[in-house]
Amino acid sequence: EPVLEDLQSEGATFFKRDTEVFFNGETARRYPHLFYPGTLLTYSTVSEAELLKDQYTERAATFRNGAPVELSTYLIEYAHPEYDIEGLRNASENISDDIEYYYTQLPEDIPDRVRELAVELTEDQTNQYDRAKAIEQYFQ
């Protein structure tokens, strides 16, 4: 499980929060996964449920005896990030290979005009944050 100090990074500070999540009433929808903002630190349930968390999406699926289980109540403790824009602008541009592969994939047959537009939109930007914001603003 992550330790709060291990989550601190350039441009982000994480604060520990906890909350109880419950779905009550006969018509309440239940799901075979946990809902939580930020990074899940700990959880507890009234029923014995196992948790399988995806390393990239952090989706936390709940199981009992190997089968998905829908929980009606659970307690969670999570790390909630607060971002500092200047910190994001000054963050290192070195990212791990697995993160780069997972989050920056493009189709092999992407048209050249799309690549050219991306270069044009970001050519005056000096960091990843401002490059992402320039592309975001193009679509607004």
WOJO-V463144 format. One record per residue. N is the residue number from 1. RES is the residue in three letters. SS is DSSP state (a for helix, b for strand, c for the rest). NEAR is the number of other ideal C-beta (glycine too) atoms within 8 Angstrom. D_FIRST is the distance of its C-alpha to the first C-alpha in whole Angstrom. Layout:
# WOJO-V463144
n=N res=RES ss=SS near=NEAR d_first=D_FIRST
n=N res=RES ss=SS near=NEAR d_first=D_FIRST
This chain:
# WOJO-V463144
n=1 res=GLU ss=c near=4 d_first=0
n=2 res=PRO ss=c near=8 d_first=4
n=3 res=VAL ss=c near=6 d_first=7
n=4 res=LEU ss=a near=10 d_first=10
n=5 res=GLU ss=a near=5 d_first=12
n=6 res=ASP ss=a near=6 d_first=10
n=7 res=LEU ss=a near=12 d_first=11
n=8 res=GLN ss=c near=8 d_first=15
n=9 res=SER ss=b near=6 d_first=17
n=10 res=GLU ss=c near=8 d_first=21
n=11 res=GLY ss=c near=13 d_first=22
n=12 res=ALA ss=b near=13 d_first=19
n=13 res=THR ss=b near=7 d_first=18
n=14 res=PHE ss=b near=13 d_first=15
n=15 res=PHE ss=b near=8 d_first=16
n=16 res=LYS ss=b near=10 d_first=14
n=17 res=ARG ss=b near=9 d_first=15
n=18 res=ASP ss=b near=7 d_first=15
n=19 res=THR ss=b near=7 d_first=18
n=20 res=GLU ss=b near=7 d_first=19
n=21 res=VAL ss=b near=11 d_first=20
n=22 res=PHE ss=b near=7 d_first=23
n=23 res=PHE ss=c near=10 d_first=26
n=24 res=ASN ss=c near=5 d_first=29
n=25 res=GLY ss=c near=5 d_first=32
n=26 res=GLU ss=c near=3 d_first=34
n=27 res=THR ss=c near=4 d_first=34
n=28 res=ALA ss=c near=8 d_first=30
n=29 res=ARG ss=c near=5 d_first=28
n=30 res=ARG ss=c near=8 d_first=25
n=31 res=TYR ss=c near=7 d_first=23
n=32 res=PRO ss=c near=9 d_first=20
n=33 res=HIS ss=b near=8 d_first=17
n=34 res=LEU ss=b near=12 d_first=16
n=35 res=PHE ss=c near=5 d_first=17
n=36 res=TYR ss=c near=9 d_first=15
n=37 res=PRO ss=c near=4 d_first=16
n=38 res=GLY ss=c near=10 d_first=14
n=39 res=THR ss=b near=10 d_first=10
n=40 res=LEU ss=b near=13 d_first=8
n=41 res=LEU ss=b near=11 d_first=6
n=42 res=THR ss=b near=7 d_first=8
n=43 res=TYR ss=b near=11 d_first=11
n=44 res=SER ss=b near=5 d_first=14
n=45 res=THR ss=b near=11 d_first=17
n=46 res=VAL ss=c near=5 d_first=20
n=47 res=SER ss=c near=7 d_first=21
n=48 res=GLU ss=c near=5 d_first=18
n=49 res=ALA ss=c near=11 d_first=17
n=50 res=GLU ss=b near=7 d_first=14
n=51 res=LEU ss=b near=10 d_first=12
n=52 res=LEU ss=b near=7 d_first=12
n=53 res=LYS ss=b near=9 d_first=11
n=54 res=ASP ss=c near=9 d_first=13
n=55 res=GLN ss=c near=4 d_first=11
n=56 res=TYR ss=c near=5 d_first=14
n=57 res=THR ss=c near=4 d_first=15
n=58 res=GLU ss=c near=9 d_first=12
n=59 res=ARG ss=c near=7 d_first=14
n=60 res=ALA ss=b near=13 d_first=13
n=61 res=ALA ss=b near=11 d_first=15
n=62 res=THR ss=b near=15 d_first=16
n=63 res=PHE ss=b near=13 d_first=18
n=64 res=ARG ss=b near=10 d_first=20
n=65 res=ASN ss=c near=4 d_first=22
n=66 res=GLY ss=c near=4 d_first=21
n=67 res=ALA ss=b near=6 d_first=23
n=68 res=PRO ss=b near=7 d_first=21
n=69 res=VAL ss=c near=10 d_first=22
n=70 res=GLU ss=c near=8 d_first=22
n=71 res=LEU ss=c near=13 d_first=21
n=72 res=SER ss=c near=9 d_first=23
n=73 res=THR ss=b near=10 d_first=21
n=74 res=TYR ss=b near=13 d_first=18
n=75 res=LEU ss=b near=11 d_first=16
n=76 res=ILE ss=b near=14 d_first=13
n=77 res=GLU ss=b near=10 d_first=11
n=78 res=TYR ss=b near=14 d_first=11
n=79 res=ALA ss=b near=13 d_first=12
n=80 res=HIS ss=b near=10 d_first=15
n=81 res=PRO ss=b near=11 d_first=17
n=82 res=GLU ss=b near=8 d_first=20
n=83 res=TYR ss=b near=8 d_first=22
n=84 res=ASP ss=c near=9 d_first=25
n=85 res=ILE ss=a near=8 d_first=28
n=86 res=GLU ss=a near=7 d_first=29
n=87 res=GLY ss=a near=11 d_first=26
n=88 res=LEU ss=a near=13 d_first=25
n=89 res=ARG ss=a near=10 d_first=29
n=90 res=ASN ss=c near=8 d_first=28
n=91 res=ALA ss=c near=12 d_first=25
n=92 res=SER ss=c near=4 d_first=25
n=93 res=GLU ss=c near=6 d_first=26
n=94 res=ASN ss=c near=3 d_first=24
n=95 res=ILE ss=c near=5 d_first=22
n=96 res=SER ss=c near=5 d_first=20
n=97 res=ASP ss=a near=5 d_first=22
n=98 res=ASP ss=a near=6 d_first=19
n=99 res=ILE ss=a near=8 d_first=19
n=100 res=GLU ss=a near=9 d_first=23
n=101 res=TYR ss=a near=8 d_first=23
n=102 res=TYR ss=a near=8 d_first=21
n=103 res=TYR ss=a near=6 d_first=22
n=104 res=THR ss=c near=6 d_first=26
n=105 res=GLN ss=c near=6 d_first=28
n=106 res=LEU ss=c near=5 d_first=31
n=107 res=PRO ss=c near=5 d_first=34
n=108 res=GLU ss=c near=4 d_first=36
n=109 res=ASP ss=c near=4 d_first=39
n=110 res=ILE ss=c near=7 d_first=38
n=111 res=PRO ss=c near=6 d_first=42
n=112 res=ASP ss=a near=5 d_first=43
n=113 res=ARG ss=a near=6 d_first=43
n=114 res=VAL ss=a near=8 d_first=40
n=115 res=ARG ss=a near=9 d_first=39
n=116 res=GLU ss=a near=8 d_first=42
n=117 res=LEU ss=a near=9 d_first=41
n=118 res=ALA ss=a near=9 d_first=37
n=119 res=VAL ss=a near=8 d_first=39
n=120 res=GLU ss=a near=7 d_first=42
n=121 res=LEU ss=a near=10 d_first=39
n=122 res=THR ss=a near=11 d_first=37
n=123 res=GLU ss=c near=6 d_first=40
n=124 res=ASP ss=c near=4 d_first=40
n=125 res=GLN ss=c near=9 d_first=36
n=126 res=THR ss=c near=3 d_first=35
n=127 res=ASN ss=c near=11 d_first=31
n=128 res=GLN ss=a near=7 d_first=29
n=129 res=TYR ss=a near=11 d_first=28
n=130 res=ASP ss=a near=11 d_first=32
n=131 res=ARG ss=a near=11 d_first=32
n=132 res=ALA ss=a near=8 d_first=30
n=133 res=LYS ss=a near=9 d_first=32
n=134 res=ALA ss=a near=12 d_first=35
n=135 res=ILE ss=a near=11 d_first=34
n=136 res=GLU ss=a near=8 d_first=33
n=137 res=GLN ss=a near=7 d_first=36
n=138 res=TYR ss=a near=8 d_first=38
n=139 res=PHE ss=c near=5 d_first=37
n=140 res=GLN ss=c near=4 d_first=38
